[in-house]
Amino acid sequence: MNAPTRREFLQAGAASSLVIGFALPLTGRAASAAPAGAAFTPNAWLRITPDDRVTVLCGSSEMGQGVLTAIPMLMAEELDADWKKVSVEQAPVDKAYNNPIFGMQATGGSTTVRAHWEPVRKAGAAARQMLVAAAAAQWKVGPDECRTEAGQVIHKSGKKLSYGQLVAAAATQPVPTEPTLKDPKDFRILGKPTKRLDTAAKINGTAKFGIDAQLPGMLVAVMARAPQPGAKATAVNDAKAKAVKGVQQVITLPTGVAVLATGYWAAKQGRDALEITWDLGKLAGLNSAAVSDMLRDGANNADAVAKDVGNLKDAAANSASTFEAVYEAPYLAHACMEPMNCTAWVRGDEVEIWAGTQSQGPVQGILGQVAQVTPAKVKINTMLLGGGFGRRFAPDFTIDATLLSKISGKPVKLIYTREDDMAAGFYRPASVAKFQGGLDAAGKPTLLRIDVGSPSIMEASGFMKLPPDGVDTFALEGISDNPYDIPSSRIGYGRVEPGPQVWFWRSVGHSQNIFFIESFIDEMAAQAKKDPFEFRRQLLGNAPRYKAVLELAAQKAGWGTKLPAGVHRGIAVAQSFGSYVAEVAEVSVAPDGTPKVHRVVAAVDCGLTANPLTISRQIEGAIVYGLSAALYGRISFKDGRVEQGNFHNYQVLRMNEMPKVEVHILASTEKPGGIGEPGTPPIAPAVTNAIFAATGKRIRTLPIDTELLKRA
């Protein structure tokens, strides 16, 4: 069958979910004609029942970042709810839950709290105002004589009514369109360390992830996936696969060949028994050395200019010294602990899926096109995600599961093996950055030129296009907006497309670009014979939030104080997703070249905070993720195929390698920033800068080459 392209899928999905601007979702669920004793549902996010239970509906995906607690905290704060009586449910797909930043119901970009900071609080404030009005009417007093606390309306005389007692009366009140929000100084829940609402279910096993979905008569599918985008199966011999006990069907899709069986093991054995001849097309000879050459060509021809200030030629001529360096970062896989999976059931003109997806809104439209039904006939059950990191924003696993169900006529659970997932594409782009720097006689920077060669995530996404200037925002983020006060600067981009599918990865372009620029700033400090912390500090006069976290991290780490023999410090600072993070790493290097990270001190300014416990844990997790990539992460290619398959050759940080991590949150009254990703970018340069301090060897290519350090 002919399937639309991935871009057409994404465009259809985005179109079906697009909302311009934001309106407090005062839906029909807030009907004033609610019968006595019914739940009070003044908006799409809230339900209060006569037993005083407060249920908050969360339209964002929970992948460990804590949204199933943060969204209820936003609601409960303005509602003045009793936190002990608050629970959370996953919301359906509905435009009411659209992310105001994206204009569609999706989770990513560290946006959930900052996008919903005001809308969900307004929803809570509006409900509280309606409850107060209902109590005041019952007591025949003015609303201004009443206050709220812990799920009760309290009159100045001492009379009290619980929210549960007011549900019917509150439902008859008009819904305020512009409710008054609290001053942050009056917060009782927000900003306070709060235990997560989903912890108990995850401990006792009742929490349901995508891979836990079970349906009567369900078949399990495992696919032999095309090794590269555009690859085609020119011959398929499925005789041995069909001979495996439990195998029911073999189905060929545009993306590969699927074996459907009564269970996972039979499906996998059947898949492994397939004999397929692949035509890899133009990517048949793809190898990592050629990719590096292409990226360097891109950097050498970075004609799309994002920033050009001052005069580089004059600055170079007048500099006491100029110097160059080339940095490179590889393709990276997301390596989610729960591999991609989706359970789909196509019944006539209705589609229902169970999946851990980051993009419910777009997927609803996409699957409507896949199954040739209207989006309203597609029901998305959002399950917990065993890691997302941007990977589960992609729709590939939901598309193929839906196609398999439609063709087979059965409910189908599609499961990627770890090896399938590792080779499925959707990688963090590989990138090369070519630097030129200059210093005057006093060691002050005079110029900074950066030329980047990399693929375009914007073009790969299917729902964005490169702007007229040809600059991919993601390819240069963290570089083009760097905070350093350098009089002459040029930042350029050269697009190259080696072939592998690229995608959003935790912190996106910041993940490699902060390694690039924070390493080169360290090089400039070394050339100037200045302390790397003080060197940065002197260049941040126009960036007070950068400077504040840099100083806090240095102070808490004891920058400049004595360390144990062989241990050295490195520092880096970054802004991403509206938050500012500085990290100091304490590192030693063994005689065999193996680096050991002993301690990481992080300082973060993420504006007004929802839950400090979540902030600390997200920074810790982001450091683990970034450190894994710095030490080990690399997707490489040989003869058109990915060389990595599982954690034996795509290593992640092990428990015995985990450094001690300290997180210090800077008090701030700024608007909230994101927190799921900003801890990742600074860790690689903090570590490699410490390695330079320890060995005199500058790491310019990731992952860290222990052979290079062994020779030091």
Buried (B, 14 or more C-beta within 10 A) or exposed (E): EEBBEBEEBBBBBBEBBBBEEBEBBBBEBBEEEBEEEBBBBBBBBBBBBBEBBBBBBBBBBBBBBBBBBBBBBBBBBBBBBBBEBBEBEBBBBBBBBBBBBBBBBBBBBBBBBBBBBBBBBBBBBBBBBBBBBBBBBBBEBEBEBBEBEBBBBBBEEEEEBBBBBBBBBBBBBEBBEEBEBBEEEEBBBBBBEBEBBBEEBEEEEEBBBBBBBEBEEBBBBBBBBBBBBEBEBEEBEBEBBBEBEBBBBBBBBBBBBBBBBBBBEBBBBBBBBBEBEBEBBEBBEBBBEEBBBBBBEBBEBBEBBBBEEBBBEEBBEEBBEBBEBBBBBBBBBBBBEBBBBBBBBBEEEBBBBBBBBBBBBBBBBBBBBBBEBBBEBBBBBBBBBBBBBBBBBBBBBBBBBBBBBBBBEBBBBBBBBBBBBBBBBBBBBBBBBBBBBBBBEEBBBBBBBBBBBBBBBBBBBBBBEBEEEBBBBBBBBBBBBBBBEBBBBBBBBBBBBBBBBBBBBBBBBBBBBBBBBBBBBBBBBBBBEBBBBEBBBBBBEEBEBBBBBBBBBBEBBEBEEEBEEEBBBBBBBBBBBBBBBBBBBBBBBEEEBBBEBBBBBBBBBBBBBBBBBBBBBBBBBBBBBBBBBBBBBBBBBEEBBBBBBEBEEBBBBEEEBBBEBBBBBBEBEBEBBBBBBBBBBBBBBBBBBBBBBBBEBBBBBBBBBBEBBBEE
